[in-house]
Amino acid sequence: MFRYILLEMRRTLRDAGFLIFGTGMPVLMYLLFTNIGDGGADGWKTASMVGMAAYGALGSAMSTGTGVASDKSLGWLQQLRVTPLSPAHAVVGRAVSGSVTVLPVILTVLLAGGLINGVRMAAWQWAVLVLLLWLGALPFTLLGLGNGYRLTPQGTGVVNVACLMGFGVVGGLWFPLELLPEWLRPVGRFSPANRFADLGWATTDGRAPGATTVGVLAAWLLLFGAYAVISYRRSARTV
């Protein structure tokens, strides 16, 4: 599995266009949201920095599924099935390699917050923030993989974009949950995106993430992981 992970990492890093545009959009949105109108408050700049870093990481994580769908259409998954890799190892290997694309967008948004918007935190907070957002994106990588194994490349792209937009709005990554309709706020609080971003918000507040946040994310991790493995097995009947 280690060799498989290295192979997929090399393939991912060759896509320079994705790395550039995948990191550029969240940074642009962050700077736009925090530098127009009354969006210049320091607290909002920090909260929005975490939200946009989480949103960018989420998009990069899920985009791994688009590559999987393309591999499926090209016959790469058929070749992979003749190797000793089990379905679980194949999914985990692709998820680990896909996590490489998450780091650049997190680092770029945080750099924009520190260098352009003047966000100030202790050194340990910056380090923990990067680590938690990187690790916390794993459930979304698995969701994207599940979509990629199950759907066509076009279908995967459409579903991933729909999930990304829905998570961004309902999870409070674009703006605070308090601006959502009252009936939608409880849904947002238990959405994977909101709990993911709460890893970062807790860190910027100088506290550890709560048990609810960790528990909800763990539940989504198991659910999306099972979905990815089932979709991989199901794809054997369609490729």
N, C-alpha and C positions, 0 to 999 in steps of 0.2 A: 504494500500500500504506500510506503514511503516514496518509492520510485514513481508511482502513479501521481502522487501529490506534486512532486517536483516537475513532472511532465506538464501537468495542468497549470502550474504556476508560470512556467516558461511561456505557454501558449497565451495565458491571460496577459502577461506583461508585454507581449508583442503588440497588443492593441493600443497604440499610443493615442489614437483619436478618442477612444472611450475614456481613457484616463484624463485627458484634457477637458473634454466636454462634461464628463461626469463630475468633475470637481469644480468646474467653472460655474455651473448653474446654481448650486447651493450658495456659493460665495456671493454671486450677484444678487440672489434673493435676500440673503442676509443683510448685505449692505444697503439694499433698497428699503427693506422693511425698517431698518434702524436709523435711516438718515433722511427720511421725508416726514413732513408733518410734525407731530409731537412725539416721534419715536426715538428721541435722542436721550431719554433717561438712562442712567448707567445700569439700573436694575434690569430694564428691558433689553439693553444691549447684551448683557450676560445671559439672560434667559433665552433670548432669541438666538444667540450664538450656539447654545446647547441644542435648541430645537432644530436649527438648520443643519448642524453637524449630524444630529440623529437622522434627520430627513435625508441628507445626502448619503449617509452610511446605509440607510434602509434601501435607497434606490440602487446603490452599487451592489449591495448584497443580493437583492432580488434579480438584478440583471444577469447574474450567473446562470439563471434558468434559461435565458434567451440563447446563450451559447450552447447549453445542453440540448435545447430543441433543435438547433442547427446541426449539432453533432449527430443527433438521432436521424435527421433527414439525410445526412451524408453517409450513414452506415457505420459511424464510429462506435456506437453502442453495441452493434453486432460483434465487432471485433473485441470489444471489452468483455463481452460475455464469455468468450472462450478462455479468458485468463482465470486464475484461481480466486480472483476477488469475489467475495460474497456481496449480495446486494447492500448490506449495511456498510461494509468497508468501502464499496464504490461510492455510496452517497456521502459518507464521512470524508473520504478523500477529496471528493469534488467540493464539499463544503469548506474544508480547510484551505484548499487552493484558492477558492473564490474569495476567502476573507482577505486576500492580499489587496484586492481592489478597494476595500473599505478604508484602509489606513490613509491613503492620500487625501480623500475628501475630508476626513475628520481633521487631519493636520492642517489642511488649507483653510478650512473655516475657522479653526481656532487661531491660526496665524492672523487671519483677517480681523478677528476680534481683538487680539492683543496689540497688533501693530497699527491697525487703522482706526478701530473704535476705542482703543485705550482701555480694554478690559484688564483688570489687575487682580491676580490671585496669587496665593503662595505656590512655590515651585511644586510641592507635593500634590496640590490640587490639579495643576495642569497635567502632571504625569498620571495620576489616578483617573482623571477625566478621559484621557486618551485610551487608557487600558480598558476601562469599563465600557466605553462606547464601542470599542473594537470587539470585545468579547460579547457584548450584549446584542450585536447585530446577527449572531449566528442563527437565531430562529427565523429571521427573514431570508437568510441564505437558503435554509432548508425549504421554506415556502416557495421561493423562486425555483429551486431545483424540482420540487414536486410538480409545479406548473410546467416546467420544461420537459420532464419525463412524460407527462400526460398529454400535452397539447402540441399543436404545430408551432413552428417559429412565429407565424403571424398571430396565432391565438395566444401564445405565451406573452408576446409583447403587449397585446391589448389588455390581458388580464393583469399583468404586472403593473402597468400604468394605472389601471383602475384601483388596484390594491394600494399603490403608492399614494395616489391622490386621496383615497378614502382614509388611509392611516394618517396622512399629514393633517387633514382637516379634523377628523373625529378625535385623533390622539392629541390635539393641541400643539402640534409642532409648528404650525404657521402663526397661530395666535392663541391666547389663553383659553382654556376650557370655559371660563366664565362668560365668554362671548357666545357660546353655543346655546341653543334652546335648552331650557331646564330639563326636559325629559331626556335629552341626549347626553347630558353631562355624566351620569353614572356609567353609561356605555363607554364613553371616552376614558374614564378613569381606569377601567379594566381592559382597555384595548392594549395589545402588545406594544404599539408605538408609544403610548403615553407612559407605560411602565418602563420602556426602554429609555425614553428621554429623562425619566425621573432618576435614573442612575446618575445622569449628569447634573440635574438640578440639585440633587442631594449633595453631590460633591462640591458644587459651587457655593452651597450654603454651609459647607464645613462639617457635614454630618454623614453618617453611613446610610446607604439605602435601606428603607424599611423592609420588614419581613413580608408585607403585602406585595411590595414591588418584586422582590426576589421570588416569592411563591408564584405570582401571576406569570412572570417571565418563564419560570421553570415549566409551568403547565403548558404554555404556548410552545416552548421548545420541544416538549414531548409530543404534542399534537402535530406540529409541523414536521418533526422528524419522522413520525409514523407515516404521515402523508407522503413524504419524499420516498421512503422505502417502498411503500405500497405502489406508488406511481412507477418506480423503477421496475418493480416486478411486473406490473401490468404492461409496461412498454415492451416487454419481451414478446407479447402477443401481437404487437402492432408494427414491429420493425424487423 
